[in-house]
């Protein structure tokens, strides 16, 4: 799974939401954690209105007054997974955030810059903004149930889920094929048996024959009392 993305790919809400949902499914290990850290900075900087500020903040040394390491990446991923699990079960995901916004003078008027606060609160603010913006487009994977942002007619969140679904579909198709084959074999055996009975009884080829189970002696004589030896 590609966890590192270029800064420009985070400029659109759809791209940021797609990366966020892939980040929730990722198995962080080794190099992937470093890649996720770099992309996480771009995600946190996706709220910058100024393109230049977005580019600066998404660099490795960006996000002033905030530090990111492997523990922060894992911690944010766990928070994201818990929140998505609540949404998957129909429960709301409440994200407390203690943010400050800075309004600074600019060449013309004023300019509101990035939110200031702990990294967890910035992450919550970005999750709420991005997922809220693309919420109607998000779907649940038909194989695993995870959320994803589909491209065109995409029905599964990953290639792995697509392979699993195709394998299950092929198994079900083979089962139905075997069931149809057994049904046809039973029908052929039934027709062969009826043909042999008509020949034995010298009946017409289209004569109706009722096939039933042979009755046991107890069923033929239900009032018969069985003698118990003394």
Residue pairs with C-beta under 8 A, 6 or more apart in sequence:
1 22
1 25
1 26
1 32
1 158
2 22
2 35
3 19
3 22
3 23
3 26
3 32
3 35
3 36
3 39
4 35
4 36
4 38
4 39
5 15
5 19
5 39
5 42
6 42
7 42
7 45
7 54
7 55
7 58
7 59
9 15
9 19
9 42
10 16
10 19
10 39
10 42
10 43
10 45
10 46
10 54
10 58
11 46
11 51
11 54
13 46
13 130
13 133
13 134
14 134
14 137
14 149
16 43
16 46
16 126
16 130
17 130
17 131
17 133
17 134
17 138
17 149
18 148
18 149
19 39
19 43
20 43
20 80
20 127
20 130
20 131
21 84
21 138
21 146
21 147
21 148
21 149
21 157
22 148
23 36
23 39
23 40
23 43
23 77
23 80
24 77
24 80
24 81
24 84
24 146
24 147
25 146
25 157
25 158
26 32
26 36
26 77
28 36
28 73
28 74
28 77
33 70
33 73
33 74
36 73
36 77
37 68
37 69
37 70
37 72
37 73
38 60
40 68
40 73
40 76
40 123
41 57
41 58
41 59
41 60
41 62
41 63
41 68
42 58
43 126
43 130
44 57
44 58
44 63
44 66
44 119
44 122
44 123
44 126
45 53
45 54
45 57
45 58
45 62
45 63
45 114
46 54
46 126
46 130
47 114
47 115
47 125
47 126
47 129
48 54
48 57
48 113
48 114
49 111
49 112
50 111
50 113
53 113
53 114
56 62
57 63
57 64
57 114
63 119
63 122
65 116
66 118
66 119
66 122
67 119
68 119
72 119
75 120
76 119
76 120
76 123
79 120
79 123
79 124
80 123
80 127
83 93
83 95
83 127
84 93
84 146
84 147
86 92
86 93
87 93
87 147
88 140
88 145
88 147
95 124
95 125
95 127
95 128
96 121
96 124
97 117
97 121
97 122
97 124
97 125
97 128
98 117
98 118
98 121
99 115
99 116
99 117
99 121
99 122
99 125
100 115
100 116
100 117
101 112
101 113
101 115
101 116
102 112
102 113
102 114
102 116
103 110
103 111
103 112
103 113
104 110
104 111
104 112
104 113
105 111
115 121
115 122
115 125
131 138
134 149
137 149
137 150
138 147
138 148
138 149
139 147
139 148
139 149
139 150
140 146
140 147
140 148
141 147
141 148
141 155
141 156
141 157
141 158
141 161
142 155
142 156
142 161
142 165
143 156
143 157
143 161
143 162
143 164
143 165
144 157
144 161
144 164
146 157
147 157
148 154
148 156
148 157
148 158
155 162
155 165
156 162
156 165
190 211
193 211
194 209
194 211
195 205
197 203
197 209
198 204
198 205
198 207
198 209
203 209
217 224
218 224
